[in-house]
Amino acid sequence: MRNGQRAFTLLELLTVIAIIAILSAIIVPVFSRVKDNSYRSQDIANMNSLRSALALYREDQGAYPPALLGYVTLYASGPNAGNVIPASELKGFLAPKRVPLSAMTPSYVRASSTATVNAVFPEPDATAVGNGAQLDLNGDGAITAADDVAGVRQAFGPADGSVCWDPSINAIAAGARCGGVTLNDPTDPRARLFYSISGYDVASVPVAGGGTRNELRYTRFWTNFAIGSGPGFGAGNENDDPRQLGYTNPPDETVVTWNSNFREYTTPGVPGAVRRDIVLLLSGAARPWDSKQLFDRAWRQKAN
C-alpha cells in the first residue's frame, strides 16, 4: 500500500478472469445461434424468391429450366477467350432477370463468382426395392410393393462420378453416359461444370472419412424412368415417380431444391435426425426438414 492506493491481489485477478471466461462461454454461443437464425431466415426468403421466379419462368417457357443459375460458360473470343464468365455477368435462366444472384447464394457460401465445381448425384434411397413404396404409381388404388420398382428410384449416386450434360437427351446424366467427357472442355457441349456460388444447384457436404464433395440439389429428372433399358432418361414411363420437374404437371410435393448448409453431423458425413435442412417444395414456402431424411432419400421425399 503506497500513497493510499491498493493493488489487486492475484486471487482477485484470477476471479475476474474466471468470470469473464464464464460470460464468454455463455455469450458466444448465443451470438452464434442468433447469426445462424438470421442466416436461416434470409435463406428461406431467398428460396421463396426462387420459387416465384421458377413459376414465372415456367409461365414464359412452358417448362422448368435445366438449372437454376446455369452451367459454367466460357468467353468465346476476345482477350478473355477460354476464361470463365463470372456468374455476376452471366445471363442465367433466372438471374438476373427474375431474381438477383444473391438469391441463389446461401448465406454460408463464400465462393467467388468465377469458382466452379464438378458435382455428383446425392445418395439414393438405400431402402430395399419393394419395401419403400410411397405413392400409388401403377394406379391400382393401393400403395404396395408393386409401386416400388427399380425404375422409379434415383438413377445415380455419388459412386457414378461427376454428372455431365447430355444434349442427346437434353438432361443431366452420369455414369456411363459421361464416358469420354473432358469436363469444362469448351468444344464439348456435355462438359458442363457448375458455379460454386449457385448453392441451390449444387452444395458442398462433408463425407465420411474426411473431405467434402459437391452434390446436385436441382435437376429436372432423377429416376431411371425408362424401365428395363438402363439409365435412359429418354422415353419416360407411365409408372415413373411423378415428383420430377421435367414432367408437365408435377405434384405439389415435388422437391425443387434444398439447403443443407445448416446440418448438424452426429457421425462424420452423416447428419443427425434434426429439422435443420430447408426444403423448397413446388407447393409453397420453403420450410425446415429432417436432415437425415434428406440425406437418405434426396428428392424422393414424402411430404410431412
C-alpha positions as CSV (number, residue, x, y, z in Angstrom):
1,M,0.0,0.0,0.0
2,R,1.5,3.2,-1.2
3,N,0.1,6.8,-1.2
4,G,-3.3,5.3,-0.2
5,Q,-3.5,3.1,-3.4
6,R,-4.3,-0.5,-3.2
7,A,-3.4,-3.0,-6.0
8,F,-5.4,-6.1,-7.0
9,T,-4.3,-9.3,-5.4
10,L,-3.6,-12.3,-7.5
11,L,-6.7,-14.0,-6.2
12,E,-8.9,-11.1,-7.3
13,L,-7.4,-11.0,-10.8
14,L,-7.9,-14.7,-11.2
15,T,-11.5,-14.3,-10.1
16,V,-12.2,-11.6,-12.6
17,I,-10.6,-13.7,-15.4
18,A,-12.8,-16.6,-14.4
19,I,-15.9,-14.5,-14.5
20,I,-15.0,-13.2,-18.0
21,A,-14.4,-16.7,-19.2
22,I,-17.8,-17.9,-17.9
23,L,-19.6,-14.9,-19.5
24,S,-17.8,-15.5,-22.8
25,A,-18.8,-19.2,-22.8
26,I,-22.4,-18.1,-22.4
27,I,-22.5,-15.1,-24.8
28,V,-20.5,-16.6,-27.7
29,P,-22.9,-19.5,-28.4
30,V,-25.9,-17.1,-28.1
31,F,-24.4,-14.8,-30.7
32,S,-23.6,-17.8,-32.9
33,R,-27.1,-19.0,-32.7
34,V,-28.5,-15.5,-33.4
35,K,-26.3,-15.3,-36.5
36,D,-27.4,-18.8,-37.6
37,N,-31.1,-18.0,-37.2
38,S,-30.6,-14.8,-39.1
39,Y,-28.9,-16.7,-41.9
40,R,-31.8,-19.3,-42.0
41,S,-34.4,-16.5,-42.2
42,Q,-32.5,-14.9,-45.1
43,D,-32.1,-18.2,-46.9
44,I,-35.8,-19.1,-46.6
45,A,-36.7,-15.7,-48.0
46,N,-34.3,-16.3,-50.9
47,M,-35.6,-19.8,-51.6
48,N,-39.2,-18.4,-51.7
49,S,-38.0,-15.9,-54.2
50,L,-36.6,-18.7,-56.3
51,R,-39.9,-20.5,-56.3
52,S,-41.7,-17.3,-57.5
53,A,-39.0,-16.9,-60.2
54,L,-39.5,-20.5,-61.3
55,A,-43.2,-20.0,-61.6
56,L,-42.6,-17.0,-63.9
57,Y,-40.1,-19.0,-66.0
58,R,-42.5,-21.9,-66.4
59,E,-45.2,-19.5,-67.4
60,D,-43.0,-17.9,-70.0
61,Q,-41.2,-21.0,-71.3
62,G,-43.7,-23.8,-70.7
63,A,-41.2,-25.9,-68.6
64,Y,-38.8,-25.6,-65.7
65,P,-35.2,-24.7,-66.5
66,P,-32.5,-27.4,-66.6
67,A,-30.6,-25.4,-63.9
68,L,-31.4,-22.5,-61.6
69,L,-28.5,-20.3,-62.5
70,G,-26.9,-22.0,-65.4
71,Y,-23.8,-24.0,-66.3
72,V,-20.3,-22.6,-66.4
73,T,-19.8,-20.6,-69.6
74,L,-16.5,-19.5,-71.1
75,Y,-15.7,-16.4,-73.1
76,A,-15.7,-17.5,-76.7
77,S,-13.5,-14.7,-78.0
78,G,-11.6,-11.6,-77.1
79,P,-8.8,-11.1,-74.6
80,N,-10.6,-13.4,-72.0
81,A,-11.3,-16.2,-74.5
82,G,-11.3,-19.5,-72.7
83,N,-11.8,-18.0,-69.2
84,V,-14.9,-18.4,-67.1
85,I,-17.5,-15.8,-67.5
86,P,-18.2,-14.6,-63.9
87,A,-21.6,-15.6,-62.6
88,S,-22.2,-12.0,-61.8
89,E,-22.0,-11.2,-65.6
90,L,-23.9,-14.3,-66.7
91,K,-27.4,-14.2,-68.1
92,G,-28.7,-17.3,-66.4
93,F,-32.1,-18.9,-66.5
94,L,-33.4,-17.0,-63.5
95,A,-30.8,-14.4,-62.7
96,P,-30.6,-11.5,-63.1
97,K,-33.8,-11.1,-64.9
98,R,-36.1,-12.7,-62.3
99,V,-34.0,-12.8,-59.2
100,P,-30.6,-11.3,-58.2
101,L,-27.6,-13.6,-58.0
102,S,-27.6,-13.1,-54.2
103,A,-30.9,-15.0,-54.0
104,M,-29.1,-18.1,-55.4
105,T,-26.2,-17.9,-52.9
106,P,-26.9,-19.4,-49.4
107,S,-25.6,-17.4,-46.5
108,Y,-22.8,-19.8,-45.6
109,V,-21.5,-20.0,-49.2
110,R,-18.4,-17.8,-49.6
111,A,-17.4,-18.7,-53.2
112,S,-16.3,-16.2,-55.8
113,S,-18.3,-15.6,-58.9
114,T,-15.7,-17.5,-61.0
115,A,-15.3,-20.6,-58.8
116,T,-16.5,-23.7,-60.5
117,V,-17.1,-27.3,-59.2
118,N,-18.0,-30.7,-60.5
119,A,-21.0,-32.4,-58.9
120,V,-22.3,-35.8,-58.2
121,F,-25.8,-37.1,-57.5
122,P,-26.6,-37.3,-53.8
123,E,-27.0,-40.7,-52.1
124,P,-30.0,-42.6,-53.4
125,D,-32.6,-44.2,-51.2
126,A,-31.0,-47.3,-49.7
127,T,-34.3,-48.9,-48.8
128,A,-34.6,-52.3,-50.5
129,V,-36.7,-52.1,-53.7
130,G,-40.2,-53.2,-52.9
131,N,-40.1,-52.1,-49.3
132,G,-40.3,-48.4,-49.7
133,A,-43.3,-47.6,-51.7
134,Q,-44.5,-44.0,-51.2
135,L,-47.1,-43.4,-53.9
136,D,-49.7,-45.3,-55.9
137,L,-47.7,-45.3,-59.1
138,N,-49.4,-48.1,-61.0
139,G,-52.9,-46.7,-60.5
140,D,-54.4,-49.8,-58.7
141,G,-55.7,-47.7,-55.8
142,A,-53.3,-49.1,-53.2
143,I,-49.7,-48.4,-52.2
144,T,-47.9,-51.7,-52.4
145,A,-44.6,-53.3,-53.3
146,A,-45.7,-53.2,-56.9
147,D,-45.3,-49.4,-56.7
148,D,-41.7,-49.6,-55.7
149,V,-39.6,-50.9,-58.6
150,A,-36.0,-50.1,-59.5
151,G,-37.1,-47.9,-62.4
152,V,-38.8,-45.3,-60.1
153,R,-35.7,-45.0,-57.9
154,Q,-32.9,-42.4,-58.2
155,A,-30.8,-43.5,-61.2
156,F,-27.4,-42.4,-60.0
157,G,-25.4,-41.8,-56.8
158,P,-22.0,-40.4,-55.8
159,A,-20.3,-43.6,-56.9
160,D,-21.3,-42.9,-60.5
161,G,-19.0,-39.9,-60.7
162,S,-19.4,-36.4,-61.9
163,V,-22.6,-35.5,-63.8
164,C,-22.5,-34.2,-67.3
165,W,-24.9,-32.6,-69.7
166,D,-26.0,-35.0,-72.4
167,P,-27.5,-33.0,-75.3
168,S,-29.0,-36.1,-76.9
169,I,-31.4,-36.4,-74.1
170,N,-31.4,-32.7,-73.0
171,A,-30.8,-33.7,-69.4
172,I,-28.2,-34.3,-66.8
173,A,-26.7,-37.8,-66.8
174,A,-23.9,-39.6,-65.0
175,G,-22.0,-42.9,-65.1
176,A,-21.6,-44.5,-68.5
177,R,-23.3,-41.6,-70.2
178,C,-20.4,-39.4,-69.2
179,G,-17.8,-41.6,-70.9
180,G,-15.2,-39.7,-72.9
181,V,-16.2,-36.3,-71.5
182,T,-13.5,-33.9,-70.5
183,L,-15.2,-31.7,-68.0
184,N,-15.4,-28.0,-68.9
185,D,-14.0,-28.6,-72.4
186,P,-15.4,-25.7,-74.4
187,T,-15.6,-27.8,-77.5
188,D,-17.8,-30.4,-75.8
189,P,-21.4,-29.4,-75.0
190,R,-21.6,-32.1,-72.4
191,A,-18.7,-30.9,-70.4
192,R,-20.6,-28.5,-68.1
193,L,-19.4,-27.5,-64.6
194,F,-21.5,-25.6,-62.1
195,Y,-20.8,-22.2,-60.5
196,S,-19.9,-22.7,-56.8
197,I,-21.9,-19.6,-55.9
198,S,-25.1,-21.2,-57.1
199,G,-25.7,-23.0,-53.9
200,Y,-29.2,-24.3,-54.8
201,D,-27.9,-26.0,-57.9
202,V,-25.1,-27.7,-56.1
203,A,-24.0,-27.9,-52.4
204,S,-20.7,-28.9,-50.7
205,V,-21.2,-31.5,-48.0
206,P,-18.7,-33.4,-45.7
207,V,-18.2,-37.1,-46.4
208,A,-17.3,-40.0,-44.1
209,G,-13.5,-40.3,-43.8
210,G,-12.9,-36.7,-44.3
211,G,-13.1,-34.2,-47.1
212,T,-16.1,-32.9,-49.0
213,R,-18.0,-33.4,-52.2
214,N,-20.4,-31.3,-54.2
215,E,-23.9,-32.8,-54.7
216,L,-26.7,-31.8,-57.0
217,R,-29.6,-30.0,-55.4
218,Y,-31.7,-29.2,-58.5
219,T,-32.4,-31.4,-61.5
220,R,-35.4,-31.9,-63.7
221,F,-35.1,-35.7,-63.7
222,W,-33.6,-38.1,-61.2
223,T,-35.1,-41.5,-61.9
224,N,-34.1,-44.3,-64.2
225,F,-37.5,-43.9,-65.8
226,A,-37.0,-45.9,-69.0
227,I,-37.6,-49.1,-67.1
228,G,-35.6,-52.1,-68.2
229,S,-33.3,-50.1,-70.5
230,G,-30.7,-48.8,-68.2
231,P,-30.1,-45.1,-67.4
232,G,-32.4,-44.0,-70.1
233,F,-34.0,-40.6,-69.3
234,G,-35.5,-40.8,-72.8
235,A,-38.9,-42.3,-73.3
236,G,-40.4,-42.0,-69.8
237,N,-42.8,-44.5,-68.3
238,E,-46.4,-44.3,-67.1
239,N,-45.3,-45.8,-63.7
240,D,-42.5,-43.4,-63.1
241,D,-42.4,-41.2,-60.0
242,P,-44.2,-38.1,-61.0
243,R,-42.4,-35.9,-58.4
244,Q,-40.0,-34.5,-61.0
245,L,-39.8,-31.1,-62.5
246,G,-39.3,-32.5,-66.0
247,Y,-42.9,-33.6,-66.2
248,T,-45.6,-31.4,-67.4
249,N,-47.6,-31.1,-64.2
250,P,-45.5,-32.4,-61.3
251,P,-47.4,-32.6,-58.0
252,D,-47.2,-30.1,-55.2
253,E,-45.0,-32.2,-53.1
254,T,-42.2,-32.2,-55.7
255,V,-38.9,-31.2,-54.2
256,V,-37.4,-28.3,-56.1
257,T,-34.1,-27.9,-54.1
258,W,-32.9,-28.0,-50.6
259,N,-30.4,-26.1,-48.3
260,S,-28.1,-28.4,-46.4
261,N,-25.7,-25.8,-45.1
262,F,-27.3,-25.8,-41.6
263,R,-26.9,-29.5,-40.9
264,E,-25.6,-30.9,-37.6
265,Y,-23.5,-34.0,-38.0
266,T,-23.6,-36.7,-35.3
267,T,-21.4,-39.1,-37.4
268,P,-18.8,-37.9,-39.9
269,G,-20.6,-37.4,-43.2
270,V,-24.0,-38.4,-41.7
271,P,-26.3,-35.7,-40.3
272,G,-28.5,-36.2,-37.3
273,A,-32.3,-36.6,-37.5
274,V,-33.0,-32.9,-36.7
275,R,-35.0,-30.5,-38.8
276,R,-32.0,-28.4,-39.8
277,D,-32.3,-28.6,-43.6
278,I,-34.6,-26.3,-45.6
279,V,-36.6,-27.8,-48.4
280,L,-38.4,-25.9,-51.2
281,L,-41.4,-27.8,-52.4
282,L,-43.3,-26.9,-55.5
283,S,-46.5,-26.3,-53.5
284,G,-45.4,-23.4,-51.3
285,A,-42.9,-21.8,-49.0
286,A,-39.6,-23.2,-48.0
287,R,-39.7,-25.0,-44.7
288,P,-37.5,-26.9,-42.2
289,W,-37.0,-30.6,-43.0
290,D,-35.3,-33.6,-41.3
291,S,-31.7,-33.6,-42.4
292,K,-31.3,-37.3,-42.1
293,Q,-34.4,-37.9,-44.2
294,L,-33.0,-35.7,-47.0
295,F,-29.6,-37.4,-46.7
296,D,-31.3,-40.8,-47.0
297,R,-33.7,-40.1,-49.8
298,A,-32.7,-36.9,-51.6
299,W,-35.6,-35.9,-54.0
300,R,-37.6,-38.9,-53.0
301,Q,-39.4,-37.3,-50.1
302,K,-42.8,-38.0,-48.7
303,A,-44.2,-34.6,-47.6
304,N,-44.7,-34.5,-43.8
